[in-house]
Amino acid sequence: MLSLPSTSSSISRKKYDVFLSFRGEDTRKNFTDHLYDALRRSGITAFRDGSKLESGEDIASELFRAIQQSWCSVIVFSGTYAFSSWCLEELAEIVKQKNEKGHKVFPIFYDVDPCDLRKQEEKVEEAFAKHEERYKEDKERILRWRNALTQVANIKGWHLNNRHESEFIGDIVRKISAKLCDISNCS
C-alpha cells in the first residue's frame, strides 16, 4: 500500500483526510471497519463515529465539526442508509460543505443501486415515507435530505457489484491516496 507523508498537515491544515459516513448496523463491523483500517494503514487520517467522539460532547456537533475538519467524505451507501435520520443529517452537512467549501465527496454503493438512490425508489422510498410521517412538521428537513441524497447519488462513485471486498477496498484506498497526493503534491 502507498504510504503518504503526513497528509493531514499538508491538506489545507485539515484535522482529517477522510470523514466516513455509514450506517452502523449495516457496515460498522465489516466493510467500513476494513475500509477504515486500510485507510489508516496507508497513512490516511480518517474519522469514523464511535472511534473519535469525545465523551460529554453533543454527537451532532462533533460529527458536523469532523466533517468540516475533513478534506473529503467517503459515504458508504448500504441497504438501510436512508432509514437513518443521523446518516441523512450527516449527508446534508457533507453536501453543504461540498457546495460552500469545495469539500470532496466519494460515494460507495455497497450492495445498493445508485439509481434507486437517485430516483429514491425501492427501500429509499420506504425510508422517506417513514421520515415524512415522523417529521411531518419539518418538511424543510425532508427536502434537504432528499436533495442531498440525489446530489450525492449523481456523483460517480465506486460500486461493489460482485467483487471481493478486499480488492474493492484496495482500489478505493489507492484512488483516495492518489487524490490526496495530487492535492498535497506528493512525489
Secondary structure by P-SEA (a helix, b strand, c coil): cccccccccccccccccbbbbcccccccccaaaaaaaaaaaacbbbbbccccccccccaaaaaaaaaaaccbbbbbccccccccaaaaaaaaaaaaaaaccbbbbbbbbccccaaaaaaccaaaaaaaaaaaaaacccaaaaaaaaaaaaaaaaccccccccccaaaaaaaaaaaaaaaaaaaaccc
